[in-house]
Amino acid sequence: MIASTPRVTATHPSLPAVFLLGICALLNLYSPQPILPALAHWGGVTVGSAGLTISATTLGVALTAPLAGSLSDRLGRKRLIVWAITLMVACTLCCVLSTSFHQLLLWRFLQGLTIPFVFAVTLAYISEESSAGSRALVNSVYVAGTAFGGFLGRFVAGTTLEVVANWRYTFVALAVVELVVLCGTLFLLKKEANFTPSRSLLAGISGAWRHLGDMRLLLSFGVGFLLLFQQVGSFTYASIALLHAPYNLPPPAVGAVFLVFLLPVITTPLAGRINAARGPLFTYLLFSTAGAAGLAITLFGNVWCVLVGMALSCISIFAGQSASTGFISSHCQHDRSSAIGLYLSGYYLGGAAGAIVPARLYAHFGWPGCVVLLVALAAVSCVFACIAWRK
């Protein structure tokens, strides 16, 4: 039976903890990007091979996301989040002690295993502990935190390497951020009051299996796949394009493009208010259209047009993430975190595909070819949302 204790509202003191947990969800994933040359030099590998430090973490996320939901449905929310962040800190510090490139890959993979226990479980916590009127806003604050975490991980790693000139200290700095999140979770996040555990771990896994028979959820998982595909594909190949004619920007200037990840910290809560008032479908279509328009703007061949376009695209992705996870949380009345875990697997598989699939188009048609693909996929995701999220 569900407890009758008061639900979390938008002014609940755990709201800062929700934002901190959002930071932790994406802090580690792409943090090695600014230090790949240093890792390649230390490990005696190419810069491309050094990128495996990102792929290893992504693989870990995709493997454990469904299991994270099932365990959470059985064991509870806050306890599992705390243990996950604790293990995340330990794995991050072990990266510092790596004696070979392959050992570093192992610790990065283990880092990835812990991320779904923060990402998926926090979304389930928000859905259960927020009032119906504040749920969309609280969820959007969490997604805003993930946007800030995606920026902060890159910023901390790049800045630390520039100051200390030793890649190992970047992981020390990241561990400090994780410890701050851990303390915030322990002291600010209330223990779940509306959680009903599943009968057994097997029951949770069975619940995840049943989700695969829900066509509305499957299409929502497809939306997640296409969202991160668009984000990774756009930033990967736009960054490459900016290094060459007609832009010819130096690498530090190209890296500054990632500052647009700060914008969703402001705009995603606004998307949450629109979501609460008009629903996830209206919100998704609105921001997805803006993101597609932004990608089209980048074709004008001006650096500022590229920056504005990428900013609109980034804003649209995180608003879409807020709408899609919000729909899943409200749609699923049972085994909610299992559904979010499955969504998360599709989401990160989309990111892996987004880094690889546009490569041939870029080789033959350059950045315009990638834009055509990404805009087409945005349209497909809107079709998925229209079918899945209709009332």
N, C-alpha and C positions, 0 to 999 in steps of 0.2 A: 504494500500500500504506500502511496506517495505521502511524504510528510506534509504537514500543513503549515510549516514555518514560513515566514515572509520570504518572498522572492527578491532577487537582486533587482534593483532599479538602476536607471542611468546615473544616479548620484551615489551609487553604492561605493564604499571606500575601496572595494577590490578592483574598481575600474582601472586605476594606475597599474595594478598587477596584471590585468588583462593586456594592457599596452606593452608592458615589459615582456610578457610571455610571447607576444607577437614578435618582438625584437629577437628573442631567442630562437624562434622557429626558423628564421632565415639568416641568422647571423653568420653561421659557419659555412653555409652551402657554397656561396660564390666568393668567400673571403680570399682564397688564394689567387684570384685573377690578377691583382696588382703585383704579386710576388712570383709569378710563374718563371720569369727569367732567372731569378735568384735560385729558385728550386731546381731549375734545369741545370744551372752551373754546378750546384752542390751535388746533385744526383748523377751527373754525367749523362743526361738525357737531353733530347730536344725540347724546345718550348712546347711543341705540340704534345709530346709524351708527358710533360709536366702537367698538362691539362687533365690527365687522368686523376689527379688529386681532387678535381671537381666531380668527374664521372663516378669515382669510387663512392663518394658521399651520396650522390644521386641514386646510385644502385642500392645502397643501404636503405635509403628512404623508401624506395619502391617495394623492396622486399618485405619490410616490416609494417608498412602502413595498415594493411587489413588486420594483422595480428594485434597491433596496438589497440585498435578499436575493440576487439574481442576481449582482450585482457582488461581493458578499462571498464567494459560493461560488467565484468565480473568483480574486479578488485576495487573499483572506485576511481575518482577523478584526481583530487588534489594529491593523494599519496603517490600515485603513479607519476604525476607530473614532477613532483619533488625528486623522486628517485631517478627519473630520466635526466633531469638537469644535473644532478649530482654525478651521474655516469658520464654525461657530456663533458663536464669540467675535467673529470679524470682522463678521458680520451684526448681532450685538447692539450692537457699538460703532457701526456705521453707523446704527442706529436713533437713536442720540444726535445724529447730524449731520443728521437729516432736516429738510428745509426746507418740506415740505408734508405734509398728511395722506396723500395718495396715495403719496408717496415712503415714508412710514412703513409703509404697507400692503405695499409692494413688499419692503422689508427683512424684515417679519414673514413674508411668504410664503416668502422665501428661507431664513429661519430654519427654517420648517417642513420644507423640503426636506432639511435636515441631520438632523432628529430620527430618522427611521427607520434611518439609518446607525449610530446609537447603540443605539436600542431593539432592533431586530430582530437586529442583528449580535451584540450582547451576549448575547442569549438563545441564539443558535446557539453562541457561544463556551462558555457555561455547559454546554450539553448535551454538547458534545464533550470538554471538558477536566475535567469533574467525574466522579468515580467513580459507579457506579450507586447506591451506598448514600447518597451525599451530594448527588446531583443535585437532589432535591426541596427539600432545605434551602437549598442555594445559590440555587436559583431563587426561593425564597420571600424570601431576603434581598434579592435584586435587586428583587422586586416591592415589598418594604417600602421600599426606597430610592425607588421611583417615588412611593409614597404620601407620603414625606417631601418629595420634590421638588415634588409638587403643592401641599403646604402652604407650603414654603419660598419658592417663586416669588411667591405672593400676599403672604406676610409681608414679604419683602424689598422688594417694590414698594411696599406700603402704608406700611411704616415709613419707607423712604427719602423718600417724598413728604411724609410728615408732618414729618420732621426738616428737609429741605432745601427743601421747597415748590417743587420744580422736577421735572417728570416725567422730564426727560432723565437725571437722576442715577440714576433707578431702573434704567435699562438699564446704566449704568456698574456699579452694584452687582451686577446679574445677571451681567455679564461677569466680574467678580471671582470669583464662585462658579464659573463655567464654567472659569476658569483653574485654580482649585484642583482641579477634577475632571480637567482635562487633565494637571496635574502628577502627580496620583495614578495616572492611567492609565499615564503614561510610566514611572513608577518602581515601581509595585506590581503592575501587570498583566503576567503573564508572556506571552511570545509563544506563540501556539498550538502545541501539540505533536502534536495528533491530527487536524489539519486535512488533508483531501485535496482539492485544488482541482478544480473541474470542468474539462472539456476546453477549454471556451471560454465566452465570455459568452453566446453563442447557446445553448449547452448548458444554462446556468443558467436562461435564460428559458424554454427548452423544459421544464425541470424544473418551473418554476412553473406552466406550462400543464398539465402532467400532474397536478399537485395538484388541479386543478379537476374531475378525474374521480374523485376519492376522496370518496365520500359521507361518510365519517367526518370527514374534514377540513372539508368544506363545512358540516356541522352544527356543528363546532367554531368555524368562522368565524361562524356564526350566534349561537353562545353569546357570542363576543366582542362582536358587534354589540349584543346585548341587554344585556350587562354595562354598557357605557359609556352606552347609552341610559338605563338605570336610574339610573346615578350622576348624569349631567348633568340628567336630568329631575327627579330628586328634589331635588337641591340648588338648581336654578334656581327651581322653583316653590314649594318650601318656604321659600326666602329671601323670595320675594314675599309669601307668606302671612303670614310673621312680621312684615312691615311693617304689616299691617292688623289689624283686629279679628278675634278677641278678644285678640290678642297686643300689637299696637301697639308693637313694639320699635323703638328708634332704629337707623339704619343701622350704626353701629359695633358694636352688640350683635349684629345679624344677621351681620355679617362675622365675629364671633367664633365662629359656628357652624362655620366651616371649621377650627377647632382640632381637631375630631374626626378630621381627616386624620392626626393624629399617632398615633392609636390603632392603625391597621394596621401602623405601624412595629414595634409590639410583637407584635400578634396574627398577622401574616402568617407569620413564622417558625414560630409554633406550628401554623398551618395546614400549613406545609411538613412538619412532623414527622408530623402526622396523615396527610398525603398519602403520605409515605414508608411509613407503617405500614399504611394501609388503602386507598390508591389514590385517584386523582383523582375518581372518581365519588362515592364516599362523602363525601369532603371537600367537593365542590361541593354535594351535596344537603344536607349538614349546615349549611353556612354560608348557602346560599341560603334555607333555611327560616328561619334566624335573621334574615336580612335582611328577608324578607317579614313576619315577626312584628314587626320593628322599625317598618316602615312602618305596620302596623296600629296600633301603640302611639301613633303621632303623631296619631291621630284623637281622642284623649281630650281635646283642647282645652287642654292645659296646656303651658307652655313647657318644663318639665323633661321631660315625656313626649316632646315633639318632639326635644329634644336627645338623649335616650336612644335614641329610635327612629332618628334619623339616624346616630347612632354605630354602631348595629347594622347599618344598611344599608351604611354606608361600610366597615365591617370585612368584611362579606360580599362586597362587590364586589371588594376586593383579594385576598381568599382565593380567590374564584372565578377571578380573573385568574391567580393562581399555579397553580391546578389546570389551567386550560385551556391555558396556555402550556406547562406541564409535560407535559401529554398530547401536544401537538403535537410537542414536542422528542423525546419518546421514541418516538412513533409513526412519525416520518419518519426513515428510514435514509439517504436521499439528498436533496440540495437542501433541507436543513433550514431554512436562513435564508430561502429563497424562500417556504416555507410560512409561516414566522412573519411575513414581510412581507405576505403575503396576509391573514393573520389581523389584522395591524395596520391594514390598509386597512379591513376590515370593522369593526374596533373603533372607529376614529375616525369612520367614517360613521355608526355608531350614536350616537356622541356628538353629531354634528351633527343627527341626527333627534331625539334626546332634548331638544334645546333648542327645537325647533319643533313637533313633533307634539302634545305635551300642551297646547298653548296654547288650542285650542278647548275642550277638556274643562275647563281651568281657568276659562275665561271663563263657562261655563255651570254648572259644578258645584263650582268652587273646588278647594281642595286635596284633599278626599275623592275627587273624580273622578279626579285624577291618581294617587292611591293605588291605586284599583281597577285602573287601567291598568297601573301598575308591578308590582303583585302578580301580575296575569295574565301579564305578560311574564316575570316570574321563574319562574312555573310552566312557561311554554313553554320557557324555557332549560333547565329541569330535564329536560323531555322530550327535548330535543335531546341533552343530556349522557347520558341513559340509553341512547339509541339509539347514540350515537357512541362512548362510552367503555366499553361493556361489554367484558368480557374475552373 
